[in-house]
């Protein structure tokens, strides 16, 4: 999952993308949420500069993207189209440390390419520029209450989101017989807001809402994902550091592109977690260190 080394100010390896704010993840039991959360690990090389109140970084990351062939998915002509990434993704991040938390800005720029691997009178090769940015923050509203929020917008960046994984869709271009369809980077907009409150040293709750919305391409299938909404509330019990249990009320809704389908679900989740570990060490060395 993660493997990296650090040479001075240059971390190299597989870890969370700069286009991911891990600190914004809410304290909830549902692992695969919220839908607009940016979360991806990639192979990368980055440069990070840290000051007392400012942190900034730039990275070159493993490229990647997903596609939706839509209503043409079963056409034989598309079976020979393959992704062809020539350059890595470029990501940047800036975090400003505040007295009550932080504000973070991050962006991504990616070159998405695909090519037809066989000779054909129809040109199915193409490329798109994917880009996006987010702003996120955590703010300590009081000794017991923490706010976490994020807003994200871009084109062709769905691969970085928890839901809505299609970066490129298809639109018709019938006016050009040699290139009758085009791949287009899909715009996406999303956000989340959560409050975490500690009732006591052992009891806590989280409540919040998240949503993600895609502007679909005209030739996507009618049942393609368009919008997801998500809300949650829980009560957690944390009697000691290794143990956590609680109950959570979860609500989610999906809307499709153009077939009129919309459905929602309500779920109650009960979970418990116990962490355990064991350390092996040289007792003689430990005694010397203690002395």
Secondary structure as UniProt FT lines:
FT   STRAND          3..7
FT   TURN            8..9
FT   STRAND          10..16
FT   TURN            18..19
FT   HELIX           22..24
FT   TURN            31..32
FT   TURN            35..36
FT   STRAND          41..50
FT   STRAND          54..61
FT   HELIX           70..72
FT   TURN            73..74
FT   HELIX           76..80
FT   STRAND          81..83
FT   STRAND          89..98
FT   TURN            99..100
FT   STRAND          101..116
FT   STRAND          126..140
FT   STRAND          145..155
FT   HELIX           158..160
FT   STRAND          168..172
FT   TURN            174..175
FT   HELIX           177..179
FT   STRAND          181..185
FT   STRAND          187..198
FT   STRAND          203..214
FT   TURN            218..219
FT   TURN            222..223
FT   STRAND          225..240
FT   TURN            241..242
FT   STRAND          243..256
FT   STRAND          262..274
FT   HELIX           283..290
//
